[in-house]
Amino acid sequence: MKKLLFAVCISASIFSFAQDYSVPAASPRQKVEQQFSMSKVSVDYGRPGVKGRKIFGELVPYGQVWRAGANSSTKITFGQSVNFGGKTVPAGTYGLFIVPTEKDWKVILNKDFQQWGAYTYDPKQDVVDVTVPVNKLADKQEWFEITLNPTDENSGNLVIKWDTVQAEIALKPAKPEAVTKIAEKLKEIKKIESDAAKAKG
C-alpha cells in the first residue's frame, strides 16, 4: 500500500512538473501588441532562426508565397480600420503573407488566418497587398522578428526583419478625421469625470 501511494505521489509530481515545462521550440511563438490610435494592433507569429542557412532566395524562395514566420500562419489583428501601406483594411484578424524578391516584398493580408504555413493559401481570399522596398541591415538578425514602432500617437510602422534584410509597412488610421473627433470627445469626457471627482473631494 505504501509503495502504491509513493508511486501515485511521484506520478502526480511529474504531471505537475510537466504542466509547467515543455520541450524548447525550434521556432518559438511570439505575440506582440501595440497601442495604435484609438485601439491596438497585435501580431502572433513563429520565430525561426537563421542557423547558418541561406534564407532569402533559398530557404525562402523568391517569387513564392511565404507564411512570414514559422509553423502556423502569422496572424495580425487590427482593432480599428487602418490604412495599411496606402490601402484601407477593415478592423479584424488576417493572415500575413509575403512574396519576397531581392529588391522588394509583396506583403499580403488574407482572410484565412488559421492555416498551417502557406500550403492552403488562396489568393482569392486576399484583402489587400502592398509592395514595399527591402533594406539591408547593418547587423545580422538571427531570429525572424516583427515589431510595431509608433511614429506618432496615430501612426506607426510594421517592421519585418530577418537575416540581413528588413521591410516596413506604414500604418495609419483609415479615417483620421473621425479619429480626431472621437479623441476630442474622449478628452471632454475625461475632463468632466475629473471635474466631478474634484467636486466630490
BELCOR-V460808 format. One record per residue. RES is the residue in one small letter. BURIAL is b if it has 24 or more other C-alpha atoms within 12 Angstrom, else e. Layout:
res | burial
RES | BURIAL
RES | BURIAL
This chain:
res | burial
m | e
k | e
k | e
l | e
l | e
f | e
a | e
v | e
c | e
i | e
s | e
a | e
s | e
i | e
f | e
s | e
f | e
a | e
q | e
d | e
y | e
s | e
v | e
p | e
a | e
a | e
s | e
p | e
r | b
q | b
k | e
v | b
e | b
q | b
q | e
f | b
s | b
m | b
s | b
k | b
v | b
s | b
v | b
d | b
y | b
g | b
r | b
p | b
g | b
v | b
k | e
g | e
r | e
k | e
i | b
f | b
g | e
e | e
l | e
v | b
p | e
y | e
g | e
q | e
v | b
w | b
r | b
a | b
g | b
a | b
n | b
s | b
s | b
t | b
k | b
i | b
t | b
f | b
g | b
q | b
s | b
v | b
n | b
f | b
g | b
g | e
k | b
t | b
v | b
p | e
a | b
g | b
t | b
y | b
g | b
l | b
f | b
i | b
v | b
p | b
t | b
e | b
k | e
d | b
w | b
k | b
v | b
i | b
l | b
n | b
k | b
d | b
f | b
q | b
q | e
w | e
g | b
a | b
y | e
t | e
y | b
d | e
p | e
k | e
q | e
d | e
v | b
v | b
d | b
v | b
t | b
v | b
p | e
v | b
n | e
k | e
l | e
a | e
d | e
k | e
q | b
e | e
w | b
f | b
e | b
i | b
t | b
l | b
n | b
p | b
t | e
d | e
e | e
n | b
s | b
g | b
n | b
l | b
v | b
i | b
k | b
w | b
d | b
t | b
v | b
q | b
a | b
e | b
i | b
a | b
l | b
k | b
p | b
a | b
k | b
p | e
e | e
a | e
v | b
t | e
k | e
i | e
a | e
e | e
k | e
l | e
k | e
e | e
i | e
k | e
k | e
i | e
e | e
s | e
d | e
a | e
a | e
k | e
a | e
k | e
g | e
